[in-house]
């Protein structure tokens, strides 16, 4: 049985940013529970953080919301994962117009594969619209400060990865 009160928020979360946190927090106004679903592909994984590190960071960030937000991982098709979890809703954040075309294509393909699966698009908050995990990693790798763009626990781990 599908649960419309449960939404899946998929992504790599390498690392989770304040933009992700903002999106989850605002989405909790609409859905009772959210699974932050970390996508894995062992053949293409070039992540800075291991899967377990990413799960741990997400769980740390959302510890005050335990029971409403949980971290998990999946391989394969998102539609199959959502079905296994009993969710009919996928959350996707949009930062800019450039995100829309790709996200729209993915939403339509997912809907074709599982017609009962809906995609819930949410605009990223105005203070995070330019933030991405890729950009955060690049800035830290070059010695820049990303304070305020990622949760404190993530900032500590990023600094340790780049020894800053």
Secondary structure, DSSP 8 states (H G I E B T S, - for coil): --EEEEEEEEE--TT--HHHHHHHHHHTTT-SEEEEEEE--TTT---SS-HHHHHHHHHHHTGGGTTTEEEEEE-S-HHHHHHHHTEEEEEEEE-SHHHHHHHHHHHHHHHHHSTT-EEEEEE--TTTTT--HHHHHHHHHTT---BTTB-HHHHHHHHHHTT-
